[in-house]
């Protein structure tokens, strides 16, 4: 068994939504993922596929020379295996090849695993959005990677 990293398709939608729902207290509705796949030319959507089972997903937006990581999640059964790091790395590399220079994201203040992963890639804290997450009022930490040439 080996993980294949590839562009997300509509056939992946059900499994992607399931990962999102199990991973986040404010999951995206299925229609949002469908929009990203069919109607948003800025979207770059990826999955990690393990023998037909989607084990991770990522949605990013490519705007001018920036790649904004909109959402990323790994199924709980497959966390701490480097899958999230690999899908993020591939996204950043692909964006760099398209001309991206920088990357941005927001992450929950309490999501230490994600914060640590982003720091490993060289993302730095730029600021905070107080009370950003509506479910519990948690702050969002704003992070950026200023130079994708190292990614």
N, C-alpha and C positions, 0 to 999 in steps of 0.2 A: 504494500500500500504506500502510495506517495501522493503528496499534496500537489495539485496543479493550480497555479495562480493564473486567472484569466479574467477577461471582461465579463461583467454580469450580463445576463440575458433575462428576458421576461420569464423564461422557464424556471429561473432561480428565485423568482419573486416570493413564493410561498415560504421557502426555507430562509430567505433573507429576512423577511418580516418576522418569522419565528425567532431567529437569533436576536433581532432588535428588541422584540417584546420580552425575551428572557433576560436581556442584558441591561435594559434601561427602564427607569420608572416613568419616563416620558417618551415612549417609543414613537417613531414615525408611523403614520397610517400607511397602509399598502399603496394608496393612491399617490403618496409622495414619492415612494420608490419608483412607481410606474411613471410618474412625471419625469423623474431624473433619467430614466431609461429611454423614454420616447419623445419628450418635448423640450428638454433643457440641453442646448448645444454646449453649454459650459461643463456639463457633468462628465466625470470620469469615474465609472463604477466598476469595482473589482470584487471578485470572490476568490476564496480558497476552497477548492473542490477536492474532496477525498473520496475517490471512487463513487462519484455521484452524490455524495453528501456534502452540502455546503457547510463548512466549519468556521468560516470567517467572511466578513464583508467590509467594504469601505466605499464611501461616496465622497468624492472631492469635486471642487469647482475650479476650473481653469479660467482665470480672468486676466487678460492682458499678459502679464509676466509673473503671475502669482498662482499658487495652488493652495486652495483653502480646504483643509480637511473638515468635511461636514459631519461625518459620522464614521466610526470604525468599531467593530465588535468581533470578538471570537466567541464561539459557543463555549459555555462553561466547561464542557467535557474535554475541551481541547486547549484550554488556556495553559500558560507557562510552558509552551513547547516551541516558542519562537514564531508561531504562525502570524500573530499580529505584527510583529517586527518585520517579517518578510513581506507582508502585503503592503505595509507602510513604505518600506524600502523600494519595492517595485513601483508604487504610485509616485514617489518622489523622483525616481530615476526616469520614469516615463514622462513626467511633467517637465523635467530638466531637458529631455530630448525634444520636447515640444516648444521649449524656449522659456520655461519658468525659471525665475531667478530666486524667488523667495517662497516661503510657505507660512501659512497662518492657521491657527486653530483656537478653539475654546475648549476647556476641560473643567469638569467639576473640581472644586478645591479639594474635596475629599477623595478623589480618585487617584490614590497614590501610585497604583500600578501603572496607570496611563501616564501620569506626570513623570515617573521614573523612565518609562520607555521613551517619551518624547525628549527628555534630557539626554538620553543615550545617543539620540540622533543629532544633538546639538541645538535643539529648540531652547529658547530662553524666554523667561517671563517678561512680558511687556506691560502688563497691567491686570486689572481686575474689573469685572462687571458685577457690581454688588446686587445680590438678590436675583440673579439672572434666571435661575431654575425655578419655575413656577410651583413645582410640587412641594418643595421644602424651603425655598428662599435661599438656597445655597449659592455662593458666589461662583462665577466662572473665572478661571485664570486664563488670560490671553497670552498666547505663546507664539513666537515666530522663529523661523529658521531663515536667517538673512542671506545665506549663500548656499545654494543647492549644489555647488560644484564639489562639495565634500560628500554629498549624499550618494 
